[in-house]
Amino acid sequence: MTSSQARALSAGSLFKAYARGSHTALHHRHHILWAPKYRFKEVDGEDRMRVREIVRQVCNELPVAIIHSALTCDHVHMFVETPPHIIVSDFVRKAKGRSPL
């Protein structure tokens, strides 16, 4: 294999992570963090499971993919991939509005 073929192969594997349209290649990933008011230690036990369930429901309603998420006792971390027609602030507003935080 020549060096130009190796570069083309590595460049091809790089673009596999991108979502493709007819004339576009998209890669919209966002790191989202939110905390309850005054960082009260509210997220434990049943609330923790409820928050996870609600966020998954919102992601299923909107075509948002959760790449990684972590729920600690005083804040929520999410790394999500969104299509271009979804506004990130709308997604966060819907997730936070439904959750008990």
Backbone atoms as SQL, in Angstrom:
CREATE TABLE atoms (id INTEGER PRIMARY KEY, chain TEXT, resi INTEGER, resn TEXT, atom TEXT, x REAL, y REAL, z REAL);
INSERT INTO atoms VALUES
  (1, 'A', 1, 'MET', 'N', 0.843, -1.173, 0.000),
  (2, 'A', 1, 'MET', 'CA', 0.000, 0.000, 0.000),
  (3, 'A', 1, 'MET', 'C', 0.891, 1.240, 0.000),
  (4, 'A', 2, 'THR', 'N', 0.609, 2.162, -0.873),
  (5, 'A', 2, 'THR', 'CA', 1.401, 3.379, -0.957),
  (6, 'A', 2, 'THR', 'C', 0.950, 4.360, 0.115),
  (7, 'A', 3, 'SER', 'N', 1.763, 5.381, 0.318),
  (8, 'A', 3, 'SER', 'CA', 1.433, 6.372, 1.354),
  (9, 'A', 3, 'SER', 'C', 0.176, 7.171, 0.997),
  (10, 'A', 4, 'SER', 'N', -0.056, 7.421, -0.295),
  (11, 'A', 4, 'SER', 'CA', -1.262, 8.156, -0.691),
  (12, 'A', 4, 'SER', 'C', -2.517, 7.312, -0.453),
  (13, 'A', 5, 'GLN', 'N', -2.407, 5.987, -0.669),
  (14, 'A', 5, 'GLN', 'CA', -3.544, 5.116, -0.391),
  (15, 'A', 5, 'GLN', 'C', -3.815, 5.048, 1.107),
  (16, 'A', 6, 'ALA', 'N', -2.758, 5.027, 1.910),
  (17, 'A', 6, 'ALA', 'CA', -2.920, 4.992, 3.364),
  (18, 'A', 6, 'ALA', 'C', -3.593, 6.277, 3.861),
  (19, 'A', 7, 'ARG', 'N', -3.189, 7.421, 3.291),
  (20, 'A', 7, 'ARG', 'CA', -3.823, 8.693, 3.680),
  (21, 'A', 7, 'ARG', 'C', -5.288, 8.718, 3.287),
  (22, 'A', 8, 'ALA', 'N', -5.601, 8.234, 2.108),
  (23, 'A', 8, 'ALA', 'CA', -6.994, 8.202, 1.646),
  (24, 'A', 8, 'ALA', 'C', -7.829, 7.282, 2.526),
  (25, 'A', 9, 'LEU', 'N', -7.240, 6.153, 2.937),
  (26, 'A', 9, 'LEU', 'CA', -7.948, 5.223, 3.798),
  (27, 'A', 9, 'LEU', 'C', -8.209, 5.833, 5.169),
  (28, 'A', 10, 'SER', 'N', -7.200, 6.512, 5.745),
  (29, 'A', 10, 'SER', 'CA', -7.392, 7.131, 7.057),
  (30, 'A', 10, 'SER', 'C', -8.359, 8.302, 6.968),
  (31, 'A', 11, 'ALA', 'N', -8.352, 9.048, 5.872),
  (32, 'A', 11, 'ALA', 'CA', -9.300, 10.146, 5.704),
  (33, 'A', 11, 'ALA', 'C', -10.715, 9.611, 5.546),
  (34, 'A', 12, 'GLY', 'N', -10.874, 8.478, 4.879),
  (35, 'A', 12, 'GLY', 'CA', -12.188, 7.866, 4.727),
  (36, 'A', 12, 'GLY', 'C', -12.756, 7.415, 6.058),
  (37, 'A', 13, 'SER', 'N', -11.921, 6.855, 6.927),
  (38, 'A', 13, 'SER', 'CA', -12.395, 6.410, 8.235),
  (39, 'A', 13, 'SER', 'C', -12.714, 7.602, 9.125),
  (40, 'A', 14, 'LEU', 'N', -12.072, 8.729, 8.882),
  (41, 'A', 14, 'LEU', 'CA', -12.341, 9.931, 9.654),
  (42, 'A', 14, 'LEU', 'C', -13.746, 10.447, 9.379),
  (43, 'A', 15, 'PHE', 'N', -14.217, 10.315, 8.154),
  (44, 'A', 15, 'PHE', 'CA', -15.522, 10.849, 7.786),
  (45, 'A', 15, 'PHE', 'C', -16.675, 9.912, 8.117),
  (46, 'A', 16, 'LYS', 'N', -16.401, 8.714, 8.609),
  (47, 'A', 16, 'LYS', 'CA', -17.480, 7.799, 8.958),
  (48, 'A', 16, 'LYS', 'C', -18.292, 8.309, 10.141),
  (49, 'A', 17, 'ALA', 'N', -17.698, 9.116, 11.011),
  (50, 'A', 17, 'ALA', 'CA', -18.396, 9.647, 12.176),
  (51, 'A', 17, 'ALA', 'C', -19.379, 10.745, 11.794),
  (52, 'A', 18, 'TYR', 'N', -19.257, 11.276, 10.598),
  (53, 'A', 18, 'TYR', 'CA', -20.114, 12.367, 10.161),
  (54, 'A', 18, 'TYR', 'C', -21.443, 11.831, 9.636),
  (55, 'A', 19, 'ALA', 'N', -22.523, 12.546, 9.939),
  (56, 'A', 19, 'ALA', 'CA', -23.812, 12.244, 9.319),
  (57, 'A', 19, 'ALA', 'C', -23.800, 12.900, 7.952),
  (58, 'A', 20, 'ARG', 'N', -24.333, 12.223, 6.976),
  (59, 'A', 20, 'ARG', 'CA', -24.259, 12.739, 5.619),
  (60, 'A', 20, 'ARG', 'C', -25.638, 13.034, 5.066),
  (61, 'A', 21, 'GLY', 'N', -25.740, 14.171, 4.371),
  (62, 'A', 21, 'GLY', 'CA', -26.915, 14.515, 3.599),
  (63, 'A', 21, 'GLY', 'C', -26.543, 14.433, 2.129),
  (64, 'A', 22, 'SER', 'N', -27.404, 14.931, 1.248),
  (65, 'A', 22, 'SER', 'CA', -27.091, 14.849, -0.176),
  (66, 'A', 22, 'SER', 'C', -25.905, 15.742, -0.561),
  (67, 'A', 23, 'HIS', 'N', -25.759, 16.883, 0.118),
  (68, 'A', 23, 'HIS', 'CA', -24.653, 17.792, -0.198),
  (69, 'A', 23, 'HIS', 'C', -23.905, 18.241, 1.049),
  (70, 'A', 24, 'THR', 'N', -24.093, 17.546, 2.154),
  (71, 'A', 24, 'THR', 'CA', -23.486, 18.000, 3.403),
  (72, 'A', 24, 'THR', 'C', -22.893, 16.846, 4.186),
  (73, 'A', 25, 'ALA', 'N', -21.984, 17.185, 5.067),
  (74, 'A', 25, 'ALA', 'CA', -21.462, 16.265, 6.075),
  (75, 'A', 25, 'ALA', 'C', -21.574, 16.992, 7.408),
  (76, 'A', 26, 'LEU', 'N', -22.224, 16.363, 8.378),
  (77, 'A', 26, 'LEU', 'CA', -22.542, 17.034, 9.639),
  (78, 'A', 26, 'LEU', 'C', -21.912, 16.311, 10.817),
  (79, 'A', 27, 'HIS', 'N', -21.526, 17.071, 11.801),
  (80, 'A', 27, 'HIS', 'CA', -20.959, 16.505, 13.021),
  (81, 'A', 27, 'HIS', 'C', -21.262, 17.467, 14.168),
  (82, 'A', 28, 'HIS', 'N', -22.501, 17.469, 14.637),
  (83, 'A', 28, 'HIS', 'CA', -22.936, 18.393, 15.677),
  (84, 'A', 28, 'HIS', 'C', -22.946, 17.654, 17.005),
  (85, 'A', 29, 'ARG', 'N', -21.926, 17.859, 17.798),
  (86, 'A', 29, 'ARG', 'CA', -21.849, 17.244, 19.122),
  (87, 'A', 29, 'ARG', 'C', -21.695, 18.344, 20.153),
  (88, 'A', 30, 'HIS', 'N', -22.390, 18.165, 21.280),
  (89, 'A', 30, 'HIS', 'CA', -22.418, 19.214, 22.291),
  (90, 'A', 30, 'HIS', 'C', -22.210, 18.610, 23.673),
  (91, 'A', 31, 'HIS', 'N', -21.405, 19.292, 24.477),
  (92, 'A', 31, 'HIS', 'CA', -21.238, 18.917, 25.877),
  (93, 'A', 31, 'HIS', 'C', -22.166, 19.830, 26.677),
  (94, 'A', 32, 'ILE', 'N', -23.111, 19.220, 27.371),
  (95, 'A', 32, 'ILE', 'CA', -24.120, 19.974, 28.114),
  (96, 'A', 32, 'ILE', 'C', -23.966, 19.646, 29.587),
  (97, 'A', 33, 'LEU', 'N', -24.021, 20.676, 30.417),
  (98, 'A', 33, 'LEU', 'CA', -23.929, 20.514, 31.860),
  (99, 'A', 33, 'LEU', 'C', -24.990, 21.381, 32.494),
  (100, 'A', 34, 'TRP', 'N', -25.738, 20.815, 33.426),
  (101, 'A', 34, 'TRP', 'CA', -26.626, 21.667, 34.188),
  (102, 'A', 34, 'TRP', 'C', -26.689, 21.199, 35.623),
  (103, 'A', 35, 'ALA', 'N', -26.960, 22.148, 36.495),
  (104, 'A', 35, 'ALA', 'CA', -27.005, 21.881, 37.933),
  (105, 'A', 35, 'ALA', 'C', -28.322, 22.401, 38.484),
  (106, 'A', 36, 'PRO', 'N', -28.837, 21.765, 39.543),
  (107, 'A', 36, 'PRO', 'CA', -30.038, 22.300, 40.176),
  (108, 'A', 36, 'PRO', 'C', -29.741, 23.635, 40.854),
  (109, 'A', 37, 'LYS', 'N', -30.773, 24.368, 41.126),
  (110, 'A', 37, 'LYS', 'CA', -30.624, 25.687, 41.741),
  (111, 'A', 37, 'LYS', 'C', -29.862, 25.576, 43.058),
  (112, 'A', 38, 'TYR', 'N', -28.900, 26.420, 43.237),
  (113, 'A', 38, 'TYR', 'CA', -28.033, 26.470, 44.414),
  (114, 'A', 38, 'TYR', 'C', -27.222, 25.189, 44.616),
  (115, 'A', 39, 'ARG', 'N', -27.165, 24.334, 43.598),
  (116, 'A', 39, 'ARG', 'CA', -26.442, 23.063, 43.648),
  (117, 'A', 39, 'ARG', 'C', -26.868, 22.206, 44.841),
  (118, 'A', 40, 'PHE', 'N', -28.157, 22.219, 45.114),
  (119, 'A', 40, 'PHE', 'CA', -28.672, 21.333, 46.154),
  (120, 'A', 40, 'PHE', 'C', -28.378, 19.893, 45.769),
  (121, 'A', 41, 'LYS', 'N', -28.082, 19.076, 46.744),
  (122, 'A', 41, 'LYS', 'CA', -27.785, 17.658, 46.508),
  (123, 'A', 41, 'LYS', 'C', -29.107, 16.909, 46.363),
  (124, 'A', 42, 'GLU', 'N', -29.761, 17.094, 45.206),
  (125, 'A', 42, 'GLU', 'CA', -31.096, 16.560, 45.005),
  (126, 'A', 42, 'GLU', 'C', -31.130, 15.253, 44.229),
  (127, 'A', 43, 'VAL', 'N', -30.115, 14.968, 43.456),
  (128, 'A', 43, 'VAL', 'CA', -30.181, 13.865, 42.515),
  (129, 'A', 43, 'VAL', 'C', -29.671, 12.589, 43.187),
  (130, 'A', 44, 'ASP', 'N', -30.584, 11.844, 43.812),
  (131, 'A', 44, 'ASP', 'CA', -30.212, 10.570, 44.413),
  (132, 'A', 44, 'ASP', 'C', -31.415, 9.643, 44.424),
  (133, 'A', 45, 'GLY', 'N', -31.149, 8.365, 44.487),
  (134, 'A', 45, 'GLY', 'CA', -32.214, 7.375, 44.580),
  (135, 'A', 45, 'GLY', 'C', -33.173, 7.382, 43.408),
  (136, 'A', 46, 'GLU', 'N', -34.460, 7.508, 43.716),
  (137, 'A', 46, 'GLU', 'CA', -35.490, 7.459, 42.676),
  (138, 'A', 46, 'GLU', 'C', -35.439, 8.672, 41.758),
  (139, 'A', 47, 'ASP', 'N', -35.039, 9.826, 42.286),
  (140, 'A', 47, 'ASP', 'CA', -34.921, 11.019, 41.437),
  (141, 'A', 47, 'ASP', 'C', -33.892, 10.799, 40.332),
  (142, 'A', 48, 'ARG', 'N', -32.806, 10.124, 40.669),
  (143, 'A', 48, 'ARG', 'CA', -31.753, 9.859, 39.683),
  (144, 'A', 48, 'ARG', 'C', -32.293, 9.015, 38.529),
  (145, 'A', 49, 'MET', 'N', -33.032, 7.973, 38.842),
  (146, 'A', 49, 'MET', 'CA', -33.613, 7.121, 37.799),
  (147, 'A', 49, 'MET', 'C', -34.667, 7.885, 37.000),
  (148, 'A', 50, 'ARG', 'N', -35.429, 8.729, 37.669),
  (149, 'A', 50, 'ARG', 'CA', -36.456, 9.514, 36.988),
  (150, 'A', 50, 'ARG', 'C', -35.831, 10.509, 36.011),
  (151, 'A', 51, 'VAL', 'N', -34.747, 11.164, 36.413),
  (152, 'A', 51, 'VAL', 'CA', -34.062, 12.115, 35.530),
  (153, 'A', 51, 'VAL', 'C', -33.529, 11.390, 34.298),
  (154, 'A', 52, 'ARG', 'N', -32.918, 10.225, 34.477),
  (155, 'A', 52, 'ARG', 'CA', -32.409, 9.457, 33.335),
  (156, 'A', 52, 'ARG', 'C', -33.537, 9.081, 32.379),
  (157, 'A', 53, 'GLU', 'N', -34.636, 8.636, 32.942),
  (158, 'A', 53, 'GLU', 'CA', -35.777, 8.238, 32.115),
  (159, 'A', 53, 'GLU', 'C', -36.338, 9.424, 31.327),
  (160, 'A', 54, 'ILE', 'N', -36.454, 10.555, 31.981),
  (161, 'A', 54, 'ILE', 'CA', -37.002, 11.751, 31.319),
  (162, 'A', 54, 'ILE', 'C', -36.080, 12.214, 30.203),
  (163, 'A', 55, 'VAL', 'N', -34.783, 12.252, 30.456),
  (164, 'A', 55, 'VAL', 'CA', -33.837, 12.705, 29.428),
  (165, 'A', 55, 'VAL', 'C', -33.858, 11.746, 28.246),
  (166, 'A', 56, 'ARG', 'N', -33.952, 10.452, 28.491),
  (167, 'A', 56, 'ARG', 'CA', -34.037, 9.486, 27.389),
  (168, 'A', 56, 'ARG', 'C', -35.321, 9.667, 26.589),
  (169, 'A', 57, 'GLN', 'N', -36.432, 9.973, 27.267),
  (170, 'A', 57, 'GLN', 'CA', -37.689, 10.217, 26.564),
  (171, 'A', 57, 'GLN', 'C', -37.574, 11.426, 25.649),
  (172, 'A', 58, 'VAL', 'N', -36.981, 12.501, 26.159),
  (173, 'A', 58, 'VAL', 'CA', -36.808, 13.712, 25.343),
  (174, 'A', 58, 'VAL', 'C', -35.907, 13.415, 24.151),
  (175, 'A', 59, 'CYS', 'N', -34.843, 12.639, 24.361),
  (176, 'A', 59, 'CYS', 'CA', -33.942, 12.284, 23.253),
  (177, 'A', 59, 'CYS', 'C', -34.645, 11.423, 22.214),
  (178, 'A', 60, 'ASN', 'N', -35.551, 10.561, 22.648),
  (179, 'A', 60, 'ASN', 'CA', -36.292, 9.739, 21.688),
  (180, 'A', 60, 'ASN', 'C', -37.309, 10.559, 20.913),
  (181, 'A', 61, 'GLU', 'N', -37.921, 11.556, 21.548),
  (182, 'A', 61, 'GLU', 'CA', -38.883, 12.416, 20.851),
  (183, 'A', 61, 'GLU', 'C', -38.188, 13.268, 19.796),
  (184, 'A', 62, 'LEU', 'N', -37.060, 13.837, 20.178),
  (185, 'A', 62, 'LEU', 'CA', -36.241, 14.594, 19.232),
  (186, 'A', 62, 'LEU', 'C', -35.175, 13.612, 18.743),
  (187, 'A', 63, 'PRO', 'N', -34.740, 13.701, 17.523),
  (188, 'A', 63, 'PRO', 'CA', -33.701, 12.744, 17.085),
  (189, 'A', 63, 'PRO', 'C', -32.322, 13.110, 17.626),
  (190, 'A', 64, 'VAL', 'N', -32.162, 12.998, 18.946),
  (191, 'A', 64, 'VAL', 'CA', -30.901, 13.320, 19.608),
  (192, 'A', 64, 'VAL', 'C', -30.299, 12.029, 20.140),
  (193, 'A', 65, 'ALA', 'N', -29.017, 11.822, 19.878),
  (194, 'A', 65, 'ALA', 'CA', -28.327, 10.617, 20.343),
  (195, 'A', 65, 'ALA', 'C', -27.447, 10.972, 21.532),
  (196, 'A', 66, 'ILE', 'N', -27.593, 10.212, 22.616),
  (197, 'A', 66, 'ILE', 'CA', -26.736, 10.394, 23.779),
  (198, 'A', 66, 'ILE', 'C', -25.462, 9.589, 23.545),
  (199, 'A', 67, 'ILE', 'N', -24.345, 10.266, 23.490),
  (200, 'A', 67, 'ILE', 'CA', -23.062, 9.603, 23.310),
  (201, 'A', 67, 'ILE', 'C', -22.527, 9.170, 24.668),
  (202, 'A', 68, 'HIS', 'N', -22.590, 10.064, 25.640),
  (203, 'A', 68, 'HIS', 'CA', -22.163, 9.745, 26.993),
  (204, 'A', 68, 'HIS', 'C', -22.933, 10.639, 27.953),
  (205, 'A', 69, 'SER', 'N', -23.279, 10.105, 29.092),
  (206, 'A', 69, 'SER', 'CA', -23.939, 10.927, 30.109),
  (207, 'A', 69, 'SER', 'C', -23.501, 10.455, 31.482),
  (208, 'A', 70, 'ALA', 'N', -23.499, 11.392, 32.424),
  (209, 'A', 70, 'ALA', 'CA', -23.155, 11.086, 33.805),
  (210, 'A', 70, 'ALA', 'C', -24.053, 11.925, 34.698),
  (211, 'A', 71, 'LEU', 'N', -24.554, 11.302, 35.732),
  (212, 'A', 71, 'LEU', 'CA', -25.464, 11.964, 36.652),
  (213, 'A', 71, 'LEU', 'C', -24.844, 11.876, 38.045),
  (214, 'A', 72, 'THR', 'N', -24.410, 12.993, 38.580),
  (215, 'A', 72, 'THR', 'CA', -23.846, 13.014, 39.923),
  (216, 'A', 72, 'THR', 'C', -24.887, 13.580, 40.879),
  (217, 'A', 73, 'CYS', 'N', -24.532, 13.696, 42.152),
  (218, 'A', 73, 'CYS', 'CA', -25.524, 14.137, 43.138),
  (219, 'A', 73, 'CYS', 'C', -25.896, 15.608, 42.976),
  (220, 'A', 74, 'ASP', 'N', -25.066, 16.415, 42.327),
  (221, 'A', 74, 'ASP', 'CA', -25.407, 17.838, 42.218),
  (222, 'A', 74, 'ASP', 'C', -25.352, 18.417, 40.811),
  (223, 'A', 75, 'HIS', 'N', -25.125, 17.599, 39.783),
  (224, 'A', 75, 'HIS', 'CA', -25.184, 18.108, 38.414),
  (225, 'A', 75, 'HIS', 'C', -25.291, 16.970, 37.407),
  (226, 'A', 76, 'VAL', 'N', -25.618, 17.346, 36.169),
  (227, 'A', 76, 'VAL', 'CA', -25.805, 16.397, 35.078),
  (228, 'A', 76, 'VAL', 'C', -24.849, 16.768, 33.950),
  (229, 'A', 77, 'HIS', 'N', -24.092, 15.793, 33.463),
  (230, 'A', 77, 'HIS', 'CA', -23.232, 15.963, 32.287),
  (231, 'A', 77, 'HIS', 'C', -23.832, 15.150, 31.157),
  (232, 'A', 78, 'MET', 'N', -23.859, 15.729, 29.964),
  (233, 'A', 78, 'MET', 'CA', -24.312, 14.998, 28.784),
  (234, 'A', 78, 'MET', 'C', -23.447, 15.374, 27.596),
  (235, 'A', 79, 'PHE', 'N', -23.125, 14.395, 26.783),
  (236, 'A', 79, 'PHE', 'CA', -22.450, 14.620, 25.511),
  (237, 'A', 79, 'PHE', 'C', -23.377, 14.029, 24.460),
  (238, 'A', 80, 'VAL', 'N', -23.995, 14.898, 23.662),
  (239, 'A', 80, 'VAL', 'CA', -25.033, 14.468, 22.730),
  (240, 'A', 80, 'VAL', 'C', -24.695, 14.871, 21.305),
  (241, 'A', 81, 'GLU', 'N', -25.296, 14.158, 20.372),
  (242, 'A', 81, 'GLU', 'CA', -25.167, 14.480, 18.954),
  (243, 'A', 81, 'GLU', 'C', -26.549, 14.857, 18.448),
  (244, 'A', 82, 'THR', 'N', -26.657, 16.026, 17.831),
  (245, 'A', 82, 'THR', 'CA', -27.944, 16.528, 17.372),
  (246, 'A', 82, 'THR', 'C', -27.929, 16.751, 15.876),
  (247, 'A', 83, 'PRO', 'N', -29.077, 16.596, 15.219),
  (248, 'A', 83, 'PRO', 'CA', -29.167, 16.987, 13.813),
  (249, 'A', 83, 'PRO', 'C', -29.203, 18.514, 13.725),
  (250, 'A', 84, 'PRO', 'N', -28.925, 19.061, 12.557),
  (251, 'A', 84, 'PRO', 'CA', -28.819, 20.525, 12.453),
  (252, 'A', 84, 'PRO', 'C', -30.128, 21.269, 12.675),
  (253, 'A', 85, 'HIS', 'N', -31.267, 20.615, 12.519),
  (254, 'A', 85, 'HIS', 'CA', -32.535, 21.345, 12.692),
  (255, 'A', 85, 'HIS', 'C', -32.979, 21.413, 14.152),
  (256, 'A', 86, 'ILE', 'N', -32.281, 20.741, 15.051),
  (257, 'A', 86, 'ILE', 'CA', -32.591, 20.812, 16.474),
  (258, 'A', 86, 'ILE', 'C', -31.725, 21.896, 17.102),
  (259, 'A', 87, 'ILE', 'N', -32.360, 22.859, 17.756),
  (260, 'A', 87, 'ILE', 'CA', -31.632, 23.909, 18.454),
  (261, 'A', 87, 'ILE', 'C', -31.272, 23.370, 19.834),
  (262, 'A', 88, 'VAL', 'N', -30.012, 23.473, 20.205),
  (263, 'A', 88, 'VAL', 'CA', -29.534, 22.879, 21.450),
  (264, 'A', 88, 'VAL', 'C', -30.266, 23.460, 22.651),
  (265, 'A', 89, 'SER', 'N', -30.515, 24.744, 22.640),
  (266, 'A', 89, 'SER', 'CA', -31.217, 25.356, 23.772),
  (267, 'A', 89, 'SER', 'C', -32.642, 24.824, 23.909),
  (268, 'A', 90, 'ASP', 'N', -33.296, 24.486, 22.794),
  (269, 'A', 90, 'ASP', 'CA', -34.632, 23.882, 22.871),
  (270, 'A', 90, 'ASP', 'C', -34.566, 22.491, 23.498),
  (271, 'A', 91, 'PHE', 'N', -33.566, 21.720, 23.121),
  (272, 'A', 91, 'PHE', 'CA', -33.403, 20.391, 23.703),
  (273, 'A', 91, 'PHE', 'C', -33.172, 20.487, 25.210),
  (274, 'A', 92, 'VAL', 'N', -32.284, 21.371, 25.629),
  (275, 'A', 92, 'VAL', 'CA', -31.989, 21.529, 27.056),
  (276, 'A', 92, 'VAL', 'C', -33.213, 22.040, 27.801),
  (277, 'A', 93, 'ARG', 'N', -33.941, 22.976, 27.210),
  (278, 'A', 93, 'ARG', 'CA', -35.141, 23.508, 27.854),
  (279, 'A', 93, 'ARG', 'C', -36.166, 22.405, 28.080),
  (280, 'A', 94, 'LYS', 'N', -36.348, 21.536, 27.098),
  (281, 'A', 94, 'LYS', 'CA', -37.316, 20.445, 27.236),
  (282, 'A', 94, 'LYS', 'C', -36.863, 19.433, 28.275),
  (283, 'A', 95, 'ALA', 'N', -35.574, 19.106, 28.276),
  (284, 'A', 95, 'ALA', 'CA', -35.056, 18.124, 29.246),
  (285, 'A', 95, 'ALA', 'C', -35.125, 18.670, 30.667),
  (286, 'A', 96, 'LYS', 'N', -34.702, 19.910, 30.852),
  (287, 'A', 96, 'LYS', 'CA', -34.718, 20.492, 32.199),
  (288, 'A', 96, 'LYS', 'C', -36.135, 20.792, 32.665),
  (289, 'A', 97, 'GLY', 'N', -36.994, 21.163, 31.730),
  (290, 'A', 97, 'GLY', 'CA', -38.369, 21.505, 32.097),
  (291, 'A', 97, 'GLY', 'C', -39.156, 20.316, 32.607),
  (292, 'A', 98, 'ARG', 'N', -38.865, 19.127, 32.085),
  (293, 'A', 98, 'ARG', 'CA', -39.571, 17.933, 32.516),
  (294, 'A', 98, 'ARG', 'C', -38.948, 17.247, 33.725),
  (295, 'A', 99, 'SER', 'N', -37.656, 17.475, 33.929),
  (296, 'A', 99, 'SER', 'CA', -36.960, 16.765, 35.010),
  (297, 'A', 99, 'SER', 'C', -37.257, 17.428, 36.356),
  (298, 'A', 100, 'PRO', 'N', -37.147, 16.681, 37.435),
  (299, 'A', 100, 'PRO', 'CA', -37.441, 17.236, 38.756),
  (300, 'A', 100, 'PRO', 'C', -36.318, 18.066, 39.340),
  (301, 'A', 101, 'LEU', 'N', -35.363, 18.489, 38.533),
  (302, 'A', 101, 'LEU', 'CA', -34.260, 19.296, 39.056),
  (303, 'A', 101, 'LEU', 'C', -34.640, 20.734, 39.082);
